[in-house]
Amino acid sequence: MWEIAIVLGLFLAIVFSFTAVFELPIQLALFISWFLVMVLGKRLGHRYDELQGAITKGINNGLEAVLILIAVGALIGTWIAGGVVPTLIFYGLEIIHPSIFLLATLVICSITSLATGTSWGTVGTAGIAMMAIGEGLDMPLPLVAGAVLSGAYFGDKLSPLSDSTILAASMAKVKVMDHVRAMLYLDVPAFIITAILFTGAGFLYSGRNTDMEKVEFLKAALHQEFDIQLWMLVPAAFVLVMLALKKPSLPTIAAGALFGAVWAALFQGMNFVDALETAYNGYVIDTGIDFMDTLLNRGGINGMLGSVAVIILGLGFGGLLEHLGILKVIVSSFERRLTSAGNVTLSTIIVAFLANVFGCAMYVSLILTPKIMAESYDKLQIDRRVLARNSEVGGTLTSGMVPWSDNGIFMAGILGVSTFAYVPFMWMSFVSIALAIIYGYTGKYIWYVRNGKDQTEPLKKVASER
């Protein structure tokens, strides 16, 4: 344990010092950390080729995230060029009243994420639009980002199309729809509480800060630079429908990006080759208005390469941790205390969060956590649906809270708000974590298995009978 504590402590020290003190790239910190863990691996008797194999295996486990990230980058670039995102922003400013803007953001992002099954796609499309509308309404951007992420992760956890939902269910060895139904007992109350919080915050900020002249100025500027019409939203409708029909995410998002380039050529007066280039280099415009330029100059595969490097290096680091069994050793140190549903629930959430911190990727968390915690659930006869649910609460919902994780890097980069700035407003995550722990210690919605059959009575009844 002391060896693990030293290595992980040094890892955190390197990451924080590189980013907060020396302003060096996080990618470099993660790369150096590979060799830090390799030193421990060699000390434990592992051969170098085993350790390098662990790195490549870890990277391979999360390559889908890299591919999706590349496709989303291309999508953002062409959708701005094609007028899709500007049209979403224009009509959002036209329709949404400031007092219900935060609630509308939560609901819109939730619906988008439920329909598409991707929090990244939601943040990269609807999320960008809602951030721009929030800027126009003079809303605090970290608060808007919190509403965007609360909605995006809500849908991501519940959608049967979501890779995280499927992964959590498969690693816990439960059916996807059984996992989704178990999540409903937690997510519906959490969503209602979160909606109330954002509604209250919306009324608090709307009347005091909204500058309607700025809103009208932004709408006029968008109209001047783009052809704003309802049919500009056809590429967005296409992507939503295809994902809702359970078509594969990567080709669907890529096709949506191509659709955006075609729209830029047909309706925005761009040369098709230039429009297609925005898929790689992003959209570039110089309106002379700083706010507009900041809002629209983004996207492209090239703009995602830094995030791709972070994810690859983080996945490799997580692969090393898994190979050495570091998290499992940590859990074994307090395993004797895992004698109740409450303790097991709390421990699962902590392990999943630590897997995000040290594994640097949501995929690492959702793969490792069920593996590490499954035995504890089986000993207590707790149904694996609870394991899958708690793994998602601790893994999926906290992934955006870690600045050097795949989700933290992506969300901060797309939304233009630092991770530490938006974390206090990820209210859906905090409410869900609190409810999961309350359920664990009260026995509410904790199911168990006895004699090979699912039971719906609380675990405490079984404990008393035993």
C-alpha positions, 0 to 999 in steps of 0.5 A: 500500500505504501508503494501504491500511495507514493506512486499515485501521490507522485502522479497527482503531484505531477499533473497538478504542478504541470497544469497549475504551476508550470503551465505545461501540457497535461499530455506531457504529465500523463506521458511521464506518469507511464514510466512512473508506474512502470518503475513500480511494475518492474519492482513487482517483477513484471517484464517490460514487454508485459507493461507495454502490452498493458498500455496498448491494451488499455488504449485499445479498450477506449479507442471508440472514444477517440474515433467518436471525438474525431467525428464530433470535431468534424461535425462541429466544424461543418455544422457551423459552416453550414448554418446549423449551429447558428440557426439553433442559436438564433431560434433559441434566442428568439423562443426561450425566455431568460427565466426558463433558459436553464431549465430549457437547457437541461431538458433540451440536452436531456432529450438530445442525449436520450435520443442519440445516446451520446453525451459528447455529441449532445455537448458538441451540438446542442450544448454549444448552442445553449452556451451561446444563447446563455452568453447572449442572455448574460447568464453565468457560463459555468452555470449554463455548462452545469445545466448542459452537462446535467442534461447530457449525462442524464440521457447518456446514463438512460439511453439504451443506445449509449456506449456507457450504458451498454458497457456498464450493463455488460461488465456487471453481466445484466441485460441492458434494459434491466439496467435502464429500468433500475436506473429509472428509480434513481434518475427520475427523482434526481432529474426532478430535483435538478430541474427545480434547482435550475428553475430557481437559478433561472429566475434568480439570474434572468431579470437581473442580468439579461441585456435584450439589446445584446440579444438583438445585436447577436441575432442581427449579427447571425443573420448578417453572416448566415442564411438563417432558415428552419431547413438549416436544421435538416442535418441535425434532424438527420443525425438525431433520427439515425441515432434514434434508429440505433444506427452506429454512432461513428458513421452517423456522425461522420455523415452528419458532418458531410451533410453540414459541408453540403449545406454550407455549399448550398445555402451559405455560399461557400465553395464545397472544398472550403466547406469540406476543409472545415471538417479538419481545420474548423470554421474560421471567420473574422467579423470584427466582433470579438464575441462572435468570433470566439463563438464561431471559430471552433470545431474541426478534427485538428482542434481535437488532436490535443484531446485525442492525445490526452485520451490515448495517454490516459487510457495507457495509464489506466491500462497499466493500473489495471495490469498491476491491480492497483485499485483492487489492492486499494479495495482489498484493504477495506474489504472487510468493512463491506458488510452492508448495502450502504458501505458497498454502494459508497465504496463502489462510487469511490472506486469508480471516481478513483478510476476516473482520477487515475485511469483518466477515462470513463471507459477505464472506470466502467470496465474496472469498477464492476470487475473489482466490486462484483465479488462484494455484491455477490457475497451480500446477494445484492443483485448485479443491477445495483452494481451496474447502477452504482458503477454508472453513478460513480463512473459516468457522472463523475467523469466530467469532474476530472480535468485530465480525464477524457470527459473533462478535457472534452467538455471543458474544451467544447464548452469554453469553461474550465472543469473546476469552474463548471463542476460546482454546477453539475447538480444532476451528478451530485443529486444522483450520488446523494440518492444512491448513497441514501438508497444504499443505507436505507435499503430503498430500491436495493434488490437481492438474489437468493436461490438463483431468483431475483427478489425485490425486498430490501437487503436488510430483510435478508441480513436479518434472516441470516 
